[in-house]
Amino acid sequence: MTPDDETFLRRAIDIAYRAGAAGERPFGSLLVGPDGDVLIEDHNTVVSEVDISAHPELKLARWAARELAPEAAAGTTMYTSCQPCPMCATAIDRSGLGRVVFALSAEQFESVKPATPVPTPVPYEGPALFEEARRPIEDHY
């Protein structure tokens, strides 16, 4: 961890703090290019957008995939106030970002937030209809 990493992490934490003060969930993230310039920053907007996927890490990963060439994405670092959830981590991996630096780990987050009920898992059934389902895939690839 470099002094620059700590500076950018503090900025992510500040974004999170401001989001919480504004009534959103307190999470913030930013992308920093290879030259040290902040490319974009955002905060959680799950509440205001009524969108369960409006995590800042996901929004920034999507932005990077749309706006950055693969070489630029590979040289970009995401700084985020908390360790990305599995949904966001998958998007980050797919976006081609080079690195993620986070402040709170998932375990640390769980230790400081109020307890919430664990949702009942949604049952999944399948696979089914393999011969029919494979045709669009085979035709595409």
C-alpha positions as CSV (number, residue, x, y, z in Angstrom):
1,M,0.0,0.0,0.0
2,T,1.5,3.3,-1.1
3,P,0.8,6.8,0.2
4,D,-1.2,7.5,-3.0
5,D,-3.3,4.3,-2.4
6,E,-4.1,5.7,1.1
7,T,-5.0,9.1,-0.3
8,F,-7.4,7.6,-2.9
9,L,-8.9,5.2,-0.3
10,R,-9.6,8.2,1.9
11,R,-11.4,9.8,-1.0
12,A,-13.5,6.7,-1.5
13,I,-14.3,6.7,2.3
14,D,-15.3,10.4,2.0
15,I,-17.6,9.7,-1.0
16,A,-19.2,6.9,1.1
17,Y,-19.6,9.3,4.1
18,R,-21.3,11.9,1.9
19,A,-23.6,9.3,0.3
20,G,-24.7,8.1,3.8
21,A,-25.3,11.7,4.9
22,A,-27.5,12.2,1.8
23,G,-29.7,9.2,2.6
24,E,-28.0,6.6,0.4
25,R,-26.1,3.5,1.6
26,P,-22.6,4.6,2.6
27,F,-20.4,3.2,-0.1
28,G,-18.1,5.1,-2.5
29,S,-15.6,4.2,-5.3
30,L,-13.4,5.9,-7.8
31,L,-11.3,4.9,-10.8
32,V,-7.7,6.2,-11.1
33,G,-5.9,5.9,-14.4
34,P,-2.3,4.8,-14.8
35,D,-1.1,8.5,-14.7
36,G,-2.8,9.1,-11.3
37,D,-5.8,11.1,-12.6
38,V,-9.2,10.3,-11.2
39,L,-11.3,9.2,-14.2
40,I,-14.7,8.9,-12.5
41,E,-16.2,8.5,-9.0
42,D,-19.6,7.4,-7.8
43,H,-21.5,6.3,-4.7
44,N,-24.2,3.8,-3.9
45,T,-27.6,4.8,-5.3
46,V,-29.7,1.8,-4.4
47,V,-32.1,3.9,-2.3
48,S,-32.7,6.8,-4.7
49,E,-32.8,4.7,-7.9
50,V,-34.7,1.9,-6.3
51,D,-32.2,-0.4,-8.0
52,I,-30.6,-3.3,-6.1
53,S,-27.7,-3.3,-8.5
54,A,-26.8,0.4,-8.1
55,H,-23.5,-0.3,-6.3
56,P,-20.7,2.2,-7.1
57,E,-18.3,-0.6,-8.0
58,L,-20.7,-2.1,-10.5
59,K,-21.4,1.3,-12.0
60,L,-17.7,2.1,-12.4
61,A,-16.9,-1.3,-13.8
62,R,-19.6,-0.9,-16.4
63,W,-18.3,2.6,-17.2
64,A,-14.8,1.3,-17.6
65,A,-15.9,-1.5,-20.0
66,R,-17.8,1.0,-22.1
67,E,-15.4,3.9,-22.1
68,L,-11.8,2.6,-21.7
69,A,-9.7,0.7,-24.2
70,P,-8.6,-2.7,-22.8
71,E,-5.0,-1.4,-22.3
72,A,-6.3,1.6,-20.4
73,A,-8.6,-0.5,-18.2
74,A,-5.7,-2.8,-17.4
75,G,-3.7,0.1,-16.0
76,T,-6.6,1.5,-14.0
77,T,-7.2,1.0,-10.3
78,M,-10.5,1.0,-8.5
79,Y,-10.5,2.4,-5.0
80,T,-13.5,1.5,-2.9
81,S,-14.7,2.0,0.6
82,C,-15.6,-1.7,1.1
83,Q,-14.6,-4.9,-0.5
84,P,-16.8,-5.5,-3.5
85,C,-19.7,-7.9,-3.2
86,P,-19.7,-11.0,-5.5
87,M,-21.9,-9.2,-8.1
88,C,-19.5,-6.3,-8.3
89,A,-16.4,-8.5,-8.2
90,T,-17.7,-10.4,-11.3
91,A,-18.3,-7.1,-13.1
92,I,-14.9,-5.8,-12.2
93,D,-13.3,-9.0,-13.5
94,R,-15.2,-8.7,-16.8
95,S,-14.3,-5.0,-17.2
96,G,-10.6,-5.7,-17.3
97,L,-9.6,-3.3,-14.6
98,G,-6.0,-3.9,-13.4
99,R,-6.4,-3.6,-9.7
100,V,-8.8,-3.0,-6.8
101,V,-7.9,-1.5,-3.5
102,F,-10.5,-1.5,-0.7
103,A,-10.7,-0.2,2.8
104,L,-13.1,-2.5,4.8
105,S,-13.0,-6.2,4.1
106,A,-16.3,-8.1,3.8
107,E,-15.7,-9.5,7.3
108,Q,-15.0,-6.1,8.8
109,F,-18.1,-4.7,7.1
110,E,-20.3,-7.4,8.7
111,S,-18.8,-6.7,12.1
112,V,-19.7,-3.0,12.0
113,K,-23.1,-2.9,10.3
114,P,-26.4,-3.7,12.1
115,A,-27.5,-7.3,11.8
116,T,-29.9,-8.0,8.9
117,P,-32.0,-11.1,8.3
118,V,-30.5,-13.6,6.0
119,P,-32.8,-13.9,2.9
120,T,-34.2,-17.3,2.0
121,P,-32.3,-18.6,-1.0
122,V,-34.2,-18.7,-4.3
123,P,-34.5,-22.3,-5.5
124,Y,-33.0,-23.0,-8.9
125,E,-34.1,-25.9,-11.1
126,G,-32.2,-27.1,-14.1
127,P,-30.5,-27.8,-16.4
128,A,-33.4,-28.7,-18.8
129,L,-34.2,-28.8,-22.5
130,F,-30.5,-29.0,-23.4
131,E,-31.1,-29.8,-27.1
132,E,-33.4,-26.8,-27.5
133,A,-31.4,-24.4,-25.4
134,R,-28.1,-25.1,-27.0
135,R,-29.3,-24.1,-30.5
136,P,-29.2,-20.3,-30.1
137,I,-25.7,-20.6,-28.5
138,E,-24.4,-22.8,-31.3
139,D,-25.9,-20.6,-33.9
140,H,-24.2,-17.5,-32.3
141,Y,-20.8,-19.0,-31.8
